[in-house]
């Protein structure tokens, strides 16, 4: 028995040496076969001859299992582990596993319906996005072309912005972030402007132009007037050239002669499309012009400007704001009438307003410059004598459309401008005098004349000291 155990130990030692020689990939069979060889050596034929062989066989059966277990532990490989089945994979039925394969099973696998649908949806989405991008790009290019005037034919159009589409708004006035009061601003009707530019072919998309005007505050920048605009102007240039003083503004030179009344001046400006008569009269009455020679208590009466619309040649913008047109006259008057003139009037005992009033009558009555100072002397002499002035030009002032001499009804008319009835100066100047008449009023001739009458043959006036002399000459005239 001891010999058998000694052989068994040798078998184990040989098994260990074999383990180092056998690769892991060979599995468990190699170790087990080696053990079987040595088992036959040990137990060979002794099973039949030895009476204790049966007992020894049972003992060795347990020992025989040891190398199997050792073999499993020593040569176990990961590939020998049972595969872990995916619980989500549906187990095939036996019938399916054993079903014979036909030709279809060897054909390429077709894409599923879901896969094909997904690809089609992706293509449709890509096509939709591409179409939208193209449309947006085209719209952007069209908008940019209109805003920047790209590719336009070169032509010039005349645009009229009447004063009727310009309104006035009162807004808060700030200086350095501090509220200082309010101010009036002009606001153009952008709908009208857009329609006008569209009709002239200068813009293509009115909505886009109005949007640009809204974000650029163009309504506060556009002035009334007549403008020449080019088709190559972009939106910014169009708005800039619809402002007074800009290159696109049309101007006109107008000469206002001495002796024109405010009524006639305003009618002339209306005929030349500078501003409407109604707007001019409204501004004359209510606009607050910043000049000391205007009496603020007379605000609201357009006649307050009579005599101060200095006659001269002016350049006006077509369709300009009425107050701006009037301001040209007043600014010129303020420049022409000097402090020395006002001092001279004061030394004579008259205000400058009264001097302008007298000068306006001289302007209407004088036939030439030589007569101005003589007529001035007659006016002053009659005032000092307490006589009525008897100047028919004052009567005609309230009849601006009448031509020729006043008729009998006019001579009897009860009016403060009827200097045949009322003594002293008329309520306002009756015309707008030039410098010659103003200087004549300030420096009249020193005479005793109280009367004068037009010599129809020479077209000049004759002057008389007495009424009898005046009547005698009048009898020689037609």
C-alpha positions as CSV (number, residue, x, y, z in Angstrom):
1,X,0.0,0.0,0.0
2,X,2.8,2.4,0.9
3,X,4.3,1.6,-2.5
4,X,1.1,2.6,-4.1
5,X,1.0,5.9,-2.3
6,X,4.6,6.6,-3.2
7,X,3.7,6.0,-6.9
8,X,0.7,8.3,-6.5
9,X,2.9,11.1,-5.3
10,X,5.2,10.6,-8.2
11,X,2.1,10.9,-10.5
12,X,1.2,14.2,-8.9
13,X,4.7,15.5,-9.3
14,X,4.7,14.5,-13.0
15,X,1.2,16.0,-13.4
16,X,2.6,19.3,-12.0
17,X,5.4,19.3,-14.5
18,X,3.0,18.5,-17.3
19,X,0.9,21.4,-16.3
20,X,3.7,23.8,-17.0
21,X,4.3,22.3,-20.4
22,X,0.6,22.1,-21.6
23,X,-0.8,25.4,-22.9
24,X,-4.0,26.8,-21.5
25,X,-5.7,26.5,-24.9
26,X,-5.5,22.8,-24.8
27,X,-8.3,22.5,-22.3
28,X,-8.7,19.8,-19.5
29,X,-8.3,16.7,-21.6
30,X,-4.5,16.5,-21.7
31,X,-4.1,16.5,-17.9
32,X,-6.8,13.9,-17.5
33,X,-5.3,11.5,-20.1
34,X,-1.9,11.7,-18.3
35,X,-3.5,10.7,-15.1
36,X,-5.2,7.7,-16.8
37,X,-1.8,6.3,-18.0
38,X,-0.4,6.3,-14.5
39,X,-3.7,4.9,-13.1
40,X,-3.2,1.8,-15.2
41,X,0.4,1.5,-13.9
42,X,-0.8,1.6,-10.4
43,X,-3.9,-0.5,-10.5
44,X,-3.2,-2.7,-13.5
45,X,-4.1,-6.2,-12.8
46,X,-4.1,-5.9,-9.0
47,X,-7.8,-5.4,-9.0
48,X,-8.3,-9.1,-9.6
49,X,-5.4,-10.6,-7.5
50,X,-5.5,-8.4,-4.3
51,X,-8.4,-9.1,-2.0
52,X,-8.3,-5.6,-0.8
53,X,-8.4,-4.2,-4.4
54,X,-12.1,-3.4,-4.2
55,X,-11.6,-1.3,-1.1
56,X,-8.6,0.3,-2.6
57,X,-10.5,1.1,-5.7
58,X,-13.2,2.9,-3.8
59,X,-10.5,5.0,-2.0
60,X,-8.7,5.7,-5.2
61,X,-11.9,6.8,-6.9
62,X,-12.1,9.8,-4.7
63,X,-8.4,10.4,-5.3
64,X,-9.1,10.0,-8.9
65,X,-11.5,13.0,-8.9
66,X,-8.9,15.3,-7.4
67,X,-6.9,15.7,-10.7
68,X,-10.1,16.4,-12.5
69,X,-10.9,19.2,-10.2
70,X,-7.3,20.4,-10.3
71,X,-7.5,20.2,-14.0
72,X,-10.6,22.3,-14.2
73,X,-9.0,24.9,-11.9
74,X,-5.7,25.0,-13.7
75,X,-6.8,25.0,-17.3
76,X,-10.1,26.8,-17.1
77,X,-10.3,29.4,-19.9
78,X,-12.6,32.4,-20.4
79,X,-13.7,31.0,-23.7
80,X,-14.9,27.9,-21.9
81,X,-17.3,29.9,-19.8
82,X,-20.9,29.5,-20.9
83,X,-22.0,32.5,-22.9
84,X,-24.3,34.9,-21.1
85,X,-27.4,35.2,-23.1
86,X,-29.0,38.5,-23.8
87,X,-32.2,38.5,-22.0
88,X,-33.6,40.8,-24.7
89,X,-32.9,38.2,-27.4
90,X,-35.9,36.1,-28.0
91,X,-35.1,32.4,-27.8
92,X,-35.7,30.6,-31.0
93,X,-38.1,27.7,-31.1
94,X,-36.7,24.4,-31.9
95,X,-38.6,24.3,-35.2
96,X,-36.9,27.6,-36.2
97,X,-33.5,26.3,-35.2
98,X,-33.8,23.2,-37.2
99,X,-35.6,24.8,-40.2
100,X,-33.6,24.2,-43.4
101,X,-32.0,27.2,-45.1
102,X,-33.0,28.1,-48.6
103,X,-31.5,30.4,-51.3
104,X,-33.1,33.5,-49.7
105,X,-31.1,33.0,-46.5
106,X,-27.9,33.5,-48.5
107,X,-29.0,36.8,-50.1
108,X,-27.7,40.2,-48.7
109,X,-29.7,41.5,-45.8
110,X,-32.2,44.2,-46.9
111,X,-32.5,47.5,-44.9
112,X,-35.5,47.6,-42.6
113,X,-38.6,49.8,-43.3
114,X,-37.7,52.0,-40.3
115,X,-34.2,52.6,-41.7
116,X,-35.5,53.5,-45.1
117,X,-38.1,55.8,-43.6
118,X,-35.5,57.5,-41.5
119,X,-33.2,58.2,-44.4
120,X,-36.1,59.6,-46.5
121,X,-37.2,61.9,-43.6
122,X,-33.6,63.2,-43.3
123,X,-33.4,63.9,-47.0
124,X,-36.7,65.7,-46.9
125,X,-35.6,67.8,-43.9
126,X,-32.3,68.7,-45.5
127,X,-34.2,69.7,-48.7
128,X,-36.6,71.8,-46.7
129,X,-33.8,73.6,-44.9
130,X,-31.9,74.2,-48.1
131,X,-35.0,75.7,-49.8
132,X,-35.7,78.0,-46.9
133,X,-32.1,79.1,-46.9
134,X,-32.2,79.9,-50.6
135,X,-35.5,81.8,-50.2
136,X,-34.1,83.8,-47.3
137,X,-30.9,84.5,-49.2
138,X,-32.9,85.8,-52.2
139,X,-35.1,88.0,-50.0
140,X,-32.0,89.4,-48.2
141,X,-30.4,90.2,-51.5
142,X,-33.5,91.9,-52.8
143,X,-33.8,93.9,-49.6
144,X,-30.1,94.9,-49.7
145,X,-30.4,95.9,-53.3
146,X,-33.3,98.3,-52.5
147,X,-31.7,99.7,-49.4
148,X,-28.3,100.2,-51.0
149,X,-29.7,101.1,-54.5
150,X,-27.7,98.3,-56.1
151,X,-28.1,97.8,-59.8
152,X,-30.5,100.7,-60.4
153,X,-30.7,102.5,-63.7
154,X,-29.3,106.0,-63.4
155,X,-32.0,108.7,-63.7
156,X,-33.2,111.7,-61.8
157,X,-36.7,112.3,-60.4
158,X,-38.3,115.4,-59.0
159,X,-40.0,114.9,-55.6
160,X,-42.4,117.3,-53.9
161,X,-42.9,117.1,-50.2
162,X,-45.7,119.7,-49.4
163,X,-46.0,121.4,-46.1
164,X,-49.4,119.8,-45.6
165,X,-47.7,116.5,-44.9
166,X,-45.5,118.0,-42.2
167,X,-46.9,118.2,-38.7
168,X,-45.6,119.7,-35.5
169,X,-45.1,117.8,-32.3
170,X,-44.1,119.1,-28.9
171,X,-41.4,116.9,-27.2
172,X,-39.3,117.2,-24.1
173,X,-36.0,119.0,-24.4
174,X,-33.0,117.6,-22.5
175,X,-29.6,119.1,-22.0
176,X,-27.0,116.8,-20.4
177,X,-29.7,114.4,-19.4
178,X,-31.6,117.1,-17.5
179,X,-35.1,118.1,-18.6
180,X,-35.1,121.8,-19.7
181,X,-38.6,122.1,-21.0
182,X,-40.2,121.4,-24.3
183,X,-39.6,122.1,-28.0
184,X,-41.6,121.9,-31.2
185,X,-40.3,119.5,-33.9
186,X,-41.5,118.8,-37.4
187,X,-42.7,115.3,-38.3
188,X,-43.1,114.1,-41.9
189,X,-45.8,111.7,-43.0
190,X,-43.7,108.7,-43.9
191,X,-46.5,107.0,-45.6
192,X,-46.8,109.9,-48.1
193,X,-43.1,110.0,-48.6
194,X,-42.8,106.3,-49.2
195,X,-45.7,106.4,-51.7
196,X,-44.1,109.3,-53.5
197,X,-40.7,107.7,-53.8
198,X,-42.3,104.4,-54.9
199,X,-44.3,106.2,-57.7
200,X,-41.1,107.9,-58.8
201,X,-39.3,104.5,-59.1
202,X,-36.7,105.5,-56.4
203,X,-37.6,102.7,-54.1
204,X,-39.1,99.2,-54.6
205,X,-40.4,98.2,-51.2
206,X,-42.4,100.7,-49.3
207,X,-42.7,98.6,-46.1
208,X,-38.9,98.2,-46.0
209,X,-38.4,102.0,-46.5
210,X,-40.9,102.8,-43.7
211,X,-39.1,100.3,-41.4
212,X,-35.8,102.0,-42.1
213,X,-37.4,105.4,-41.5
214,X,-38.7,104.2,-38.2
215,X,-35.4,102.9,-36.8
216,X,-33.5,106.0,-38.2
217,X,-36.0,108.6,-37.0
218,X,-36.2,109.9,-40.5
219,X,-39.6,111.5,-39.9
220,X,-37.9,114.2,-37.9
221,X,-35.3,114.9,-40.6
222,X,-37.4,115.3,-43.8
223,X,-38.3,118.9,-44.7
224,X,-41.0,120.1,-47.1
225,X,-39.8,121.2,-50.5
226,X,-39.1,120.2,-54.1
227,X,-36.1,117.9,-54.5
228,X,-34.2,116.3,-57.3
229,X,-33.2,112.8,-56.3
230,X,-31.1,110.3,-58.2
231,X,-32.0,106.6,-58.5
232,X,-28.5,105.7,-57.3
233,X,-29.2,107.2,-53.9
234,X,-29.6,104.6,-51.1
235,X,-32.1,105.0,-48.4
236,X,-29.8,107.1,-46.3
237,X,-29.0,109.4,-49.2
238,X,-32.6,109.8,-50.1
239,X,-33.5,111.0,-46.6
240,X,-30.4,113.2,-46.4
241,X,-31.3,114.9,-49.7
242,X,-34.8,115.6,-48.6
243,X,-33.6,118.2,-46.1
244,X,-33.1,121.9,-46.4
245,X,-29.6,122.8,-47.6
246,X,-29.0,119.3,-49.0
247,X,-27.7,118.8,-52.6
248,X,-31.1,117.5,-53.8
249,X,-33.1,120.6,-52.7
250,X,-34.3,122.8,-55.5
251,X,-34.0,126.5,-54.9
252,X,-35.3,129.6,-56.6
253,X,-34.2,133.2,-56.5
254,X,-37.0,135.7,-55.9
255,X,-36.7,139.5,-55.9
256,X,-39.1,141.3,-53.6
257,X,-39.4,145.0,-54.7
258,X,-39.7,147.9,-52.3
259,X,-43.2,148.7,-51.4
260,X,-44.7,145.2,-51.6
261,X,-47.2,144.5,-48.9
262,X,-47.1,141.3,-46.8
263,X,-50.1,140.1,-48.8
264,X,-48.4,140.5,-52.1
265,X,-45.1,139.0,-50.8
266,X,-46.9,135.9,-49.5
267,X,-48.8,135.6,-52.8
268,X,-45.6,135.7,-54.7
269,X,-44.0,133.0,-52.6
270,X,-47.1,130.8,-53.1
271,X,-46.9,131.3,-56.9
272,X,-43.3,130.3,-56.9
273,X,-44.1,127.1,-54.8
274,X,-42.0,128.3,-51.8
275,X,-44.9,128.0,-49.4
276,X,-48.6,128.3,-49.3
277,X,-50.3,131.6,-48.5
278,X,-52.3,130.0,-45.7
279,X,-49.1,128.6,-44.1
280,X,-47.3,131.9,-44.4
281,X,-50.2,133.8,-42.8
282,X,-50.4,131.2,-40.0
283,X,-46.7,131.6,-39.3
284,X,-46.9,135.3,-39.5
285,X,-49.6,135.4,-36.9
286,X,-48.5,132.7,-34.5
287,X,-44.9,131.7,-34.9
288,X,-42.6,133.1,-32.2
289,X,-39.8,134.8,-34.0
290,X,-36.9,135.8,-31.8
291,X,-36.4,139.5,-32.7
292,X,-36.6,142.5,-30.3
293,X,-38.3,144.7,-32.9
294,X,-41.4,142.6,-32.9
295,X,-43.9,143.4,-30.2
296,X,-44.7,140.1,-28.3
297,X,-48.1,141.5,-27.3
298,X,-49.1,141.4,-30.9
299,X,-48.6,137.7,-31.2
300,X,-51.6,136.2,-33.0
301,X,-51.9,139.1,-35.4
302,X,-50.3,138.5,-38.8
303,X,-50.1,142.3,-39.4
304,X,-47.4,142.6,-36.8
305,X,-44.9,141.7,-39.5
306,X,-46.0,144.3,-42.0
307,X,-43.1,146.7,-42.7
308,X,-40.4,144.3,-41.4
309,X,-40.3,142.0,-44.4
310,X,-37.3,143.6,-45.9
311,X,-37.4,143.9,-49.7
312,X,-34.4,142.2,-51.4
313,X,-33.4,139.3,-53.6
314,X,-33.6,136.0,-51.7
315,X,-32.9,132.4,-52.4
316,X,-35.7,130.1,-51.2
317,X,-36.1,126.4,-51.2
318,X,-39.0,125.1,-53.1
319,X,-41.7,123.9,-50.6
320,X,-39.8,125.2,-47.6
321,X,-41.3,125.7,-44.2
322,X,-43.3,129.0,-44.0
323,X,-41.7,130.2,-40.8
324,X,-38.2,129.7,-42.4
325,X,-39.2,131.7,-45.5
326,X,-40.4,134.6,-43.3
327,X,-37.4,134.5,-41.1
328,X,-35.2,135.3,-44.1
329,X,-37.0,138.7,-44.4
330,X,-36.8,139.4,-40.7
331,X,-33.2,138.4,-40.4
332,X,-32.3,140.8,-43.3
333,X,-34.2,143.7,-41.6
334,X,-32.5,143.0,-38.3
335,X,-29.1,143.3,-40.1
336,X,-30.0,146.4,-42.2
337,X,-31.5,148.5,-39.4
338,X,-28.7,149.7,-37.3
339,X,-28.4,151.1,-33.8
340,X,-27.6,154.5,-35.2
341,X,-31.0,154.5,-37.0
342,X,-32.8,153.7,-33.8
343,X,-30.9,156.5,-32.0
344,X,-31.8,158.9,-34.7
345,X,-35.5,158.0,-34.4
346,X,-35.3,158.4,-30.7
347,X,-33.8,161.9,-31.1
348,X,-36.7,162.9,-33.3
349,X,-39.2,161.8,-30.7
350,X,-40.4,158.8,-32.7
351,X,-40.1,155.0,-32.2
352,X,-38.5,152.9,-34.8
353,X,-42.0,151.3,-35.4
354,X,-43.3,154.8,-36.2
355,X,-40.4,155.5,-38.5
356,X,-41.1,152.3,-40.4
357,X,-44.8,153.3,-40.7
358,X,-43.9,156.7,-42.2
359,X,-41.3,155.0,-44.4
360,X,-43.9,152.7,-45.8
361,X,-46.1,155.6,-46.9
362,X,-43.1,157.3,-48.5
363,X,-42.4,154.0,-50.3
364,X,-45.9,153.9,-51.7
365,X,-46.1,157.6,-52.7
366,X,-42.7,158.5,-54.0
367,X,-42.2,158.3,-57.8
368,X,-38.4,158.5,-57.5
369,X,-35.6,158.8,-54.9
370,X,-35.5,162.7,-55.1
371,X,-39.1,162.9,-53.9
372,X,-38.7,160.7,-50.8
373,X,-37.4,163.3,-48.4
374,X,-39.9,165.9,-49.7
375,X,-42.8,163.6,-49.2
376,X,-41.4,162.8,-45.7
377,X,-41.4,166.5,-44.9
378,X,-45.0,166.8,-45.9
379,X,-46.0,163.9,-43.6
380,X,-44.1,165.4,-40.6
381,X,-45.5,168.9,-41.3
382,X,-49.1,167.7,-41.4
383,X,-48.6,165.6,-38.2
384,X,-47.2,168.7,-36.4
385,X,-50.1,170.8,-37.7
386,X,-52.7,168.2,-36.5
387,X,-53.9,167.7,-40.1
388,X,-55.0,164.3,-41.5
389,X,-52.4,162.8,-43.8
390,X,-54.9,162.3,-46.6
391,X,-52.7,159.7,-48.3
392,X,-54.8,157.5,-50.5
393,X,-52.3,154.6,-50.4
394,X,-53.4,153.9,-46.8
395,X,-57.0,153.6,-48.0
396,X,-56.0,151.1,-50.7
397,X,-54.1,149.0,-48.2
398,X,-57.3,147.3,-47.0
399,X,-58.3,146.6,-50.7
400,X,-55.2,144.7,-51.9
401,X,-56.8,143.5,-55.1
402,X,-58.1,146.9,-56.2
403,X,-56.2,148.5,-59.0
404,X,-56.0,152.3,-59.7
405,X,-57.2,155.2,-57.5
406,X,-59.7,154.5,-54.7
407,X,-63.3,155.0,-55.6
408,X,-65.8,157.2,-53.9
409,X,-67.0,154.5,-51.5
410,X,-63.5,153.8,-50.4
411,X,-62.8,157.4,-49.7
412,X,-65.8,157.5,-47.4
413,X,-65.1,154.2,-45.8
414,X,-64.9,154.2,-42.0
415,X,-61.6,152.5,-41.5
416,X,-58.5,153.3,-39.3
417,X,-56.5,153.1,-42.5
418,X,-58.6,155.9,-44.0
419,X,-56.2,158.8,-43.4
420,X,-58.7,161.2,-45.0
421,X,-60.9,160.7,-42.0
422,X,-58.5,159.7,-39.2
423,X,-55.5,161.8,-38.2
424,X,-52.1,160.4,-37.3
425,X,-50.4,157.4,-38.5
426,X,-52.3,154.3,-39.7
427,X,-52.4,151.3,-37.3
428,X,-49.6,149.5,-39.1
429,X,-47.1,150.2,-41.9
430,X,-48.9,149.8,-45.3
431,X,-45.9,148.3,-47.1
432,X,-42.4,147.0,-46.6
433,X,-40.0,149.9,-47.3
434,X,-36.4,149.8,-48.5
435,X,-33.5,151.6,-47.0
436,X,-34.0,154.7,-49.1
437,X,-37.5,155.3,-47.7
438,X,-36.3,154.5,-44.1
439,X,-33.5,157.0,-44.4
440,X,-35.9,159.6,-45.9
441,X,-38.1,159.1,-42.8
442,X,-35.1,159.5,-40.6
443,X,-33.8,162.5,-42.5
444,X,-36.7,164.4,-44.1
445,X,-36.2,167.6,-46.0
446,X,-36.7,170.9,-44.1
447,X,-39.7,172.4,-45.9
448,X,-43.1,174.1,-45.3
449,X,-44.9,171.9,-47.8
450,X,-48.3,170.5,-46.7
451,X,-49.6,169.2,-50.1
452,X,-48.4,167.4,-53.2
453,X,-50.0,166.1,-56.3
454,X,-48.9,163.9,-59.2
455,X,-48.0,165.7,-62.4
456,X,-49.5,163.4,-65.0
457,X,-47.3,164.7,-67.8
458,X,-44.0,164.2,-66.0
459,X,-45.0,161.3,-63.7
460,X,-43.5,163.2,-60.7
461,X,-45.0,165.0,-57.8
462,X,-45.5,168.8,-57.4
463,X,-45.4,170.2,-53.9
464,X,-47.4,173.1,-52.4
465,X,-47.5,175.1,-49.2
466,X,-51.2,176.1,-49.4
467,X,-54.4,174.4,-50.3
468,X,-55.2,177.0,-52.9
469,X,-51.9,176.3,-54.7
470,X,-52.8,172.6,-54.6
471,X,-56.3,173.2,-56.0
472,X,-55.0,175.5,-58.8
473,X,-52.6,172.8,-60.0
474,X,-55.2,170.0,-59.7
475,X,-57.4,171.9,-62.0
476,X,-54.8,171.6,-64.8
477,X,-54.8,167.8,-64.5
478,X,-57.2,165.5,-66.2
